[in-house]
């Protein structure tokens, strides 16, 4: 199979049913069709090529494992998605439309609740982005609490998982900042932000892999693995194809997000961080397509509710049916919009309660500037206020004392130096949201 098979793919042929505004057919799909399931959304199934393998460092593995890993294996080869006809049934088009409207309505709800010019809208978007990042990381078995994540954001935490999730936050931020020009460079920038804080993987940050990767099987090699990603020589052209696909205008937006994500995950272009980067790319596309322009919709929370169906849907895509992954994203969008609205309302309620507690505080007190920031960063220290609000230490301490006296903040260290203050109501709302996701997924 030629390494340049993906180059300069022709213009797309055919069209899809449904408009750009693209949620739910009963239970979450499993990725395996039954007679009762909706119609497939056909895509070209994976191809394969046979390659040779010999463990590079045999001394690291048992003799039996090394013996198993000498020989040939079949690596996947993605078929370019850009020129493929994407045929979507009227039922799926309606489902996609409904889910997309849920995303738009959620975004508008947050904007209208707080006001387009509200100083709290930015922090609200920030905390939703952090929530999305935490859920995306949890899909990869990286879990952390709202408190540990907030501490890591101000360099006060000591939990490795929280530090790694902060990397995912930065990747999501890069994705949204670059959403107006999604290309190979922007994807590499997302990945660079994701891994540069990981001491064990920083050298691979922002770089396509130059080695084989696989899922399942032996550590010594890919022979017998559950899934073997394409050979690394195919990665750049395959990612170019995904970028080209995102520029089509004949596929419903949410379906386009799901298919681009599934193709990206199949390519597995990086040594590590493929899932998190792929979901950051999905957020960039959601922003680019206008499904959410003011906030970050926690789509990964919807995927986290049933990760088995998410991975099964990726498997169905690789077998030639994009239907399950499109419907899974539609389901996740509805879930994200519904639960996200509850979270936004709770956080807005916490902000209003805090405002009432500040009644009588002078209008020019800089404590009022700190207050909306606590939605996006519910744990603060002097360094955070200096960096974000350009406050001198004396001014920052005065603002924090005011917020503490009014019961908005609690100083959590009890020390005289290196103090940290937290908004327990916001932290409780965020932890409650995470717990609702866990309960739904059981």
N, C-alpha and C positions, 0 to 999 in steps of 0.2 A: 504494500500500500504506500503510495507516494506521500512524502512528508508535506508537499505543497497542495494537497487535494482541496484544502479549504480556501486557497487564495482567490481573491476577486470573484466571489460568488455572484451569479447573475441576479438581475432584479427579480423580485418575488412574482410568482404567477398565481392567478386565481385570487380569491378574496374570501373573507369570512362573513358569517352572518352576525349581525349586531353592530352597534355603534362603538365609539371610543369609550363611552361610559359603560363600563361593564356593569343572592348568595345561597341556597341550602337545599339539598335533596336528602332529607331524612338524616340518618346518622352519618358521621364522618366516614368517607370512603376508605376502603382497606387497600385499594390498588389492585384488587382481583375482581374481575367482572363476574357478575351472576346474571341470570336472565332478567332480574328485576332492576338491574343497574341502568343508568342513563347510557345513551349512545357514546361510543368512543370518540375521542378527538384524535384522529390518526396522525402520527408523526413517524418518520423513518426510524426503525429500530436500530440499535447499535450494530456496527460491524466489528470485526475482530481481525487482528493480525498475530501471527505466531512469532514469538521472540525467544531468544536463548537467555537462560539465567544461570548464574553461578554465584554463590554468596561471596560478597566482597571481603568480609572479615570472618572466615570460617572458625577462627579460634574463639570467637565469642559465643558459639552455639554448640550444642551437643552433636556428636557424630551422626546420630540418627536424623536430626533435623537438617544438617548439612547435606546428607545423602538425599533426603526428600527434596531439597531445593536445588538440585543439579538437573538441568534438563530444559524443556521448552514450556512455555505458557502462552495463553491467549490473552493479549491485552485488548481492551476495548478501543474502538475508533469511532468518534462521534461523526455523524453525518451532518453537514451544514444545515442549519435550521432556517437561515435567511430565505432561500429560494423555495421553501416548502409551502404548499397550500395548506392553510389552517382552516379546516371546516368545522364550524361550531353549530350545533343544533339550535333551534329556536328556544327550546327549554333551557339549555345551558346559557344562551345569550341573555335570556330573561334573568336567570340566576346571577350571572355576572353583573348585569345592570343593577339589580337590587343590592348586591354587596358593595358595588362602587358607590351607589347613592348613600349607603350607610357610612362609608368613609368620609364622603364629602359633608354629610350632615354632622358627623362627629367633629370634624375640623371647624365647621361653622359654629357649632355649639360652643366650643371652647373660646372662639374669637368673640362671639356675641355675649357670652357670660361675663367675660373679663373686660371686653371693649378692645377695639382694634388698637387704640393708643395706650392701653393699660401697661404700666411698668411690670405687671405680673404676667403678661402674656408670654414674654420671653422666658422667664423662669419656669412657667408651666410647660412650655415646649421642651425646656431642658430636662425637667424631671420625667416627662413622658419618654424622651429619648433615652434617658438612663434606665427607665423601666423596660423599654424595648431591648436595650443592650443586655440587661440582666437576664431577661427571658431567653434571648438568643444564645447567650452563654450557657444557660441552664440546659438547653437542648444538647449541648456538648458536655454535660455533666460538670459544669463550672458553676457552683452555687455560692451566693453571698447574700448577706442581709442588707437592707436599706441603710442601716447604721454603718456597717463596715464599708459599704461603697461610698457613702458620704465622707467618712473619715479618710479613705484612700484619696478622694478628690482633693483634700487639703493637706495631703502628705502626713497624716496623723495615724494612719492605720498600719498594721503589721501583718495583715492577712494576704497571703499570696493570691488567692482566688479573687479577692477584691481588686488587687492591682491589675490582674489580667482582665477583669471586667471593665476597669477603667480604660484599658486599651481598646476594648470593644466600643465603649462610649466615644472615644476619639475617632475610631473608624466610622461610626455612624455620623458623627459631626462632619467628618471629611466627605462622606457620601452625600449629605444634604448640601454642603457648601459647593460641591462639584456637580450637583444634579443638572445644571444647565449645560454641561458639556461632558456627558458620559462617554468616555473613550478608554483606551488601554491605560493611558497615563493616570487617569482618575481612579481606575480600579487598583492599580499598583499603589497609589497614594493611600487608598483605604486600607490596604493590607499592611502598608508600612506603619501606619498609625496603630493598627491592631497588635502587631508583634514587637514593636521596638522596645516595649517595657518588659518583655519576656527574656530574661537572661539566657535561657537555654535555646531560644529560637531567633533572637534579634538579628543574627547574621543573615537570616533568610527573609527578613522583612522587606516588603516591596519588590520582591524578585520572583519571577516564575521559577518553578522547580526545574532542576536539571538531573533528576533521578526518578526512579519508579516509585509509585505509591499505590497501596492496596488496602483493602479493608478485610479483616478476618484472616485466618490461617496463621502461618509461622511468621516470626519476626525476621527470620533469615532470608526470606524471599517470598515472591508472589504465587508460587506454584500451589494450587489448591485454595487460594483466597476466594472469599465470597464475591468481591468486586475488585477489578484491576483497572485503574485509570489509564487513559491513553498514554502512549510513550511521550516523554517530555518534548521530543522534537516537534510534535503536533500541537503543543499547547498555544504558542503565540497566534497561529493562524486560526485555531479554534476559538480563541477569545475574541479575535477580530470579527469572527462570524457572529458571535453573541452581540457584540456592539452594533454590528450592522442590523441585526434583527430588531434591536430596540428602537431603530429609526423607522421601522415600518409604520404605516398609518392605517392599515387595513385590518388590524387585529384589535379586539376590545382591550382596553388598557390593562385591566386586571389580569386577563388571560395572558397578555404579553409579559406582564411581570412574572407570572407563575412559570411560563415556558422558558423565559430567559434565565430565571433562577435554576430551573431543573437542568437546563443545558450546561450552565456554569458549574453546578455541582457535579455533573457527570464528567466534565473536563478535569475537575479537581486540579486547578492550575498551580497550587502552592503546596509546599511541603507540609504546612499546617495552617489552620485557620480558614479552610475553604468554606465551611458552613457559615461561620460568622461573617466572612467577607461577602458571601453570596446573599445573606439576608440584609447586609448593609446596602448592597447593590439594589435589592428589592425596594428598600426605603428610598433610595435615590430615584428610582423609576416612579414610585408612587408620587414623589414630589414633582418630578419632571412632567408627569402626565396630568398633574393638577388634581389628583384625588385627595391630597392633603397638603396644603400650602402654608399653613400657619403652625401646625403642631406635628408631632410624630405619633402615628397610630401604632400601638403596640401589637403588630401583626404576629410577632414571635410568641406572644402570650397565647394567641389562638392556636398556633402550631404546637406549643408546649402541652396543651391540654391533651393531645393524643399524638405523641411523637411516633408511635408505631404506624399510625395511618399516614403520617407525613413521610416516613422513610419508605413505606410500601408504595406510596404514590410516586416517589422518585424512581422506585424499581419499575413500576408500570410504565412510566415515561420512557425508561431505557428499553423496555420491551416493545414500545411503539404506540402507547396510548397516553396522550397528555390530559385526558379527561380527569383522572383522579387528582392530579396535582393542581389543575385549574380549580376544581371543586373544593379541594382542601384549602386553597388560598381564599376562595370565596367564603367558606365557613369561618376561617380564621379572621377574615376582615369583619364579618358580622360580629363575631365574638369580641374582637378588639374594640370595635366601635361601641358595643353595648357596655362592656365592663369598663372601657376607658372613660365613657361618659360618667359612670358612677364615680370613678376615681377623680375625675376633673371636678365634679360637684363637691366631693368630700374635701378636696384640697382648697377649692374656692370657699367652702364653709369654714375651714381652718383659718384662712386668710381674713375672712370677715370677723370671726371671733377675736382674732388678734387685733384687728383694727379697733374693735369695740373696747378691748382692754387698754388700748392706747388713748382712749378718749381723754381730752384735757392736755395731752402732751403738745408742746408748742409746735406750730405748723412748720417752722424752719428747723426743727430738730432733725439731725441726720439719721436718727433712729427710723424715721419714716422711709428713708432710702433703703435701709437694710431690710425692712419688713417684707416687701415682695420677693426679695432675693431668697428668702428662707423657703419658699416653695421649691425652687430649683436646687437649693443647697441647704438642707435642714440642719447641718452641723457647720459651724463657722469658727474661725479663730481670727486673731488680729491680722495675720498674714493675708488671709482671704479678703478681708475688708480693704486692706491696703492695695492689693492687686486689682480688685474689681471695682472699687469705688474711690480709689486714690485718697484714702483717709490716713491721716497721721495717727500714730498710736494713741495719743491723748484723746483725739476726737472719736476714734473707734471705740475706745474703752467707755467713753461717756455714752455713746449710742447703745453699746451692749449693756451697760448698767441700767439704762432706761428700760430696755426691753426685758431685762431680768426682773427689775422692780415691778413691772406690770404683769409678770407671769407669762410673758410670751416665750422667753428662753429660760433654760435651766443650765447653769454652769455645771459641767459633768465631771470635772477632775477634782475639785476641792483643793487645788493647789494654788500657790501664789504666782507661779510662772507657768508658761506654756499652757495656758488655759484654753478650754474648748467649750463652746456653748451649743445647745441643741434645742430644736423645736420638736417636742415630743409628740404633738398632735400630728404634724406632717409625717414623722417617722411611723407613727401608728397607722396612718392611712395607707402608706406605702407597704408596710408589712401585711396589713389586712388584705390589700390587693393581691400580693404574692400568695397569701394563704388561700384566697378564693380560687386562684388558678390551680393550686395543688389539690384542693378539694374536688374541683371539677374534673381534674385529670385522673382521679382515683378510680 
